[in-house]
Amino acid sequence: MKVVVIGANGDVGEHVVRKLAEKNIESLAVVANENQIEDLKKLGAANAVVYDEQNLLSHLQSSDAVIYLTGVNPKKHTSKTVMVDHQSVSDTIQLAHKSGVKRFVMMSAVKAEESENDQSRTIAAKDLPEDMLKGANFIYTVVRPGQLTDKPGTKMVHATSKIHDRSAEIPREDAAEVLVESLENEAVFNKTIEVSSGDTPIHDALNLF
């Protein structure tokens, strides 16, 4: 399997690339700028390129799956979790669809389904990228992690269709592991899952769906 990791320059993305390498899965890391390329290769990426829509199609055509990290805008020089760039998501989905890629795993946000009148909701609705993905012809998985932390990963999570505790946390390393484990786990195909720290091994937690 060859996986294109879009937004690989973020903290979760770096963990994703490393974990793919540990599983001997070839990855192409798509980053925001050139000075991030060598770092991603050192983490295990087979190759790394700067985000460029014109070249992305050819990379997708030679790949089997996409992991898209919506908390990182691949067009901008930032890895800060900010408002999702819907145009970037839309462009990537269209390119992936055109390329023939069938598997698409996206990291979204736990608050994606908040109501329109919720005061904490951002102006640009976070559920729009999910709607775009579900409407395309992919085997998709949407992963909504709890509040991301820099704590060491434990490989133990709580996975559910809805996290009711909005203060629930998860280490970035474990969020990355969930994304990677989701690639080939049929239990989460065409599912939206929410994950936080818990007491169930990640593989077993995903199999509960």
N, C-alpha and C positions, 0 to 999 in steps of 0.2 A: 504494500500500500504506500502511496505517496500522498502527503497531506500538505496543502497550502495553509499556512498560519498567517492570517491577516490581522495586524495589530500586534505582531510578535515582540515589538519593542517595549510593550508594557510589562509590569511586574508579573502579571498572570501569564502573559505570553512567553516570557522567558522560562517560566516553569513548564509550560506546555512543550516548548521545544526540547527542553532537557528530558522530559518524561517520554516523549516520542522516541528520542534517541535511545533511551534505556530499553525500549521495547523493540528496537531495531526497525522502527518505522521511519522512512525517509521523509524529511520535511523541507519545505521551502518557506523561509521566514520572510514575510513582507513587512518592511519597516518604514519609518518616517523619513530617515535621512541616512546618508552614507556612513557616517561615523558609528552607526549601530551595527553595520554588517559583520565586521570581524567578531564582535562580541557574541552575536547570535551563532556564528559558525563555531566559536569556541564552546558554546553550550550544546552543540551537537547538530545544528542545522546542516543539511547537505549543501544548501545554498541559501543565500539571502540577497534580496533585491529591494530597492527603494520603490515604494508604491507608485505605480504608473499604469493608468487604466489601459493605455494602448498596448503595453506589453503583458498585462495581467492575463489577457485572454489566452495567449499562447502557453503561459505557465499552467493555467487551469486545464487546458486541453490535454496536458500530459500528466494530470493528477487524478486521484480517485476521490478525494474528499477535501472539504474546506472546514477549518475552524476559524470562526470570525469572532473577534473580541470587540464588542460594541463599546466598551468603556474606553477604548483607545481609538482616536481618530487617525487612521492611517495616512491621511492627507496633511496632517499638521504635526509640528514638532513637539508633541506632548504625549505623556502617558498618564496624565491625570484623568480620573474618572469624571467625565463631564457629560453634558447633554449629548445624546446620540446624534450623529450626523446622518440624518435619514437619507440624504442624497447619496452618500457614500455606501450605505447599506443597499439601497436600491440599485446603484450601479454595479456593485459586486454580485448581487443576486442575478441581475440580468446577464452579466458576463458569465457567471457560473452556469446558468441555464443554457446559454448559447454554446458553452464549451462541452456540454454533455456530462458534467459532473453530477453524480446522483446523491452523494452524501454531504449534508451541510449541518454542522454543529455550531450553534451560536450562543455565546454568553450574553445574556440580557440582564435585566434588573428585577429584583424582587418586587419593586413597586410598579411593575408594568401594568397591572390591572386596576390601579386606583381610579376612582371615578373622576369624571371630568371636573367636578366641582370641588375636589379635594385640594385644599390650599397648598399642600406640599408637592403637588404635581407640577412638573416643569411645563413650560409653555409648549414645547414640542413633545407630544405624547410618546412615552417610551414604548408603548405597545405597537406602534406603527411598523417598526422593523419586523416584529414577530408576525404581524399580519401579512407583510410582504413575503416573508419566508414560507408561511403556511400556504399561501396562494400559489407558490411556484411548484414546479414538478420535481421536488426533492424528497428523499428520505431524510427528514429533518429531526433534530433534537434541539430544543431550547433549554438552556441551563440558566436558572436564575439563582445566583449565590446570595447568601446573606451578606452582612457587612463584612467586607474584606479586611483581614488583618495580616500583619507580618509575622505572626506567631509561627513556629515550626509546624509543619503538617503532621497529622496523626494517622492519616489514612482511614479515619473513622468519621462517619457523617450521619446526619439525619436527612433523608430524602423523602419528599412528599409532593403532592400536587399543589399544596398551599401552605406556606409558612405564616402562622398567625402572630408570631412574636417578631415584630419588626426590629427588635434589638439583637436578634440572633446573629452570630458571627461565624465566619469560617476562614481559616488561613488561606492565603492566595495559593499556596502549594497544593492544598487539598482541592480547591476549586479547579485548578489545572488538571489534577488527577481525574476528577469527575469528567471533564471535557474529553480527555484522552480515552478514558474507559468507555465513554458513550459511543465512540466511533463504531465499534463492532458489536455492541451489546443490543441485540434485537429487542430486548425488553423495553428500551427507551426510544425505539424508532417511532417517529411521528408523535412524540410526546413533549410536553412542557413539564419540567421538573424544577422544584425549588430545593436547595440544599443548604444545610448549615452544619456546624460541628455536632457530632452525635456519638453513638456507641456501636454503630454497625459498620463493618468493613465496606469500603466503597463498592466493590464488586457485588457484594450481597445486597447492599442498599438499592442498587440499580435494578437488580433482578426482582425486586419486590413489585415493580410496576407491571 
